[in-house]
């Protein structure tokens, strides 16, 4: 079993926190936590995320109540996983997850301009198969 002393803090004294829905397994958000925030989190069962102003907030956007069902530490100590039950949306946009948007790479390809050809944009979709070969 790991303890708060096993967390590897970055130079600013923070560690990344992956917030996961305990029921569905969906990744809800990526947050940060400092040592005092983690201590409060472990003592209360409610997350105390770090904000840029150095304050702590309960819920990724500061307005969502979350109850922790499990706290895990990555094997190298560099990331914390919180499994939570959320009462409401997690994202500042009102979405249930901060990861709703699909990321694509857009590559502009130009063809010779003449009467029948115009500049054309091609959208390239990322795939796990392509990434493995990269």
N, C-alpha and C positions, 0 to 999 in steps of 0.2 A: 504494500500500500504506500502511496506517495503522500507527501505533505506539502504545505505552502513553501517550505524550504527547498523543494525540488524544482520549483518553477524557475526558468531562465528568463530574467527580466532584461529588456533591451536597455541601452544607455540612458533612456529617459525614465526608466523604472516601470515600464509597461509590458504587458504580454497580450498577444492577440487572443480573442475569445470567439470561437465559432458557436453560434447560437442555433440549436437544432430543435425542431418540434418533436416532443417526446412520443407523440402518437404516430405521425406520418413519416418521420425521419427527414422531412424537408429542412434544408438549411434556411433559416430565417434571416440571419444577419451575421455580419462580422463586426465585432466591437473590440474595445480595449479595456483592460483592467489593470489597476496598480495593486500593490501589496495590501494596503488598507481596504480597498474595495473587495479584494478576494477574501480577506478575513471576515468582512461583514457578510459577504455572500455565503460563505461556509457556515457562519454562525446563525444566520436568519433563514436560509433557504430561498432568499430573494436576491436577484442579481443587483450588484452595485457597479454599474459600468462607469468608466472614466470618461469625462468630457474634456474638451480642449481647455476649458477654463479651470481645470483641476478639480472640478466638483464631481460628485457621484450622482448617478441617476438610475432609477429603477425602470428598466425597459429600454430598448435600443433608442427609441425616439424620445424617451423621457416621459411618456404618457401611458405606456402599456404595462399593466400588472403581469408579472411572470412568476410562476412558481417553479422552482428547480426540482427535477426528478432525479438527476444524476449529474455529477461533475467528474470529468475525466481529464487526465493530463497526457499529452503526447509523449511517446517513448523517449524523446530527447528533451522534454521539459519546455519546449519552445512555444507551445500553444495549449490553450484550455478549451475543452468542449463542454458546453452547458446544454443539457437536455432539459427543455422547459415546456410548461403548459402556459400558453398566452391567453389573456382575456382581452381579445381585440387585435387589431392590426399592429404589426411590428414596425413597418416602414413609415418614414415621415410622409410618404405619399398617400398613406391610408391603405396600402396593400398588405396582405398577410405575410409577405416575405420581401426582403430588400433585393431579391434576385429573380424578379419576374421578367426582366428584359433579356432578350437573346442578343448576344454579341456576334456581329458578322464583320468580315473584312470586305471593304469595298475597294475594288481595283478599277481605276479608270483606264480603259484601253482606247487608243486613238487609231482610227483608220484614216487612210488618205481621204481628204475631202474632195469629193467631186459631186456631180449632180445626184448620184444615187447613194452616196455614203456620208454618214454624219458621225460625229463622235459618239461612242457607245460606252456605257458603264456596265460592268459585269459584277455581280455579287457572288462572292465565293463563300460558301458555307464551311465552317470548321467541322471536322469529324475526328473521332478518336482514332480511326484507322489512319487518316492522313497525318495526325500528330505523332503516332508511333513511328512512322516512316521518316519523320523530319529529323 
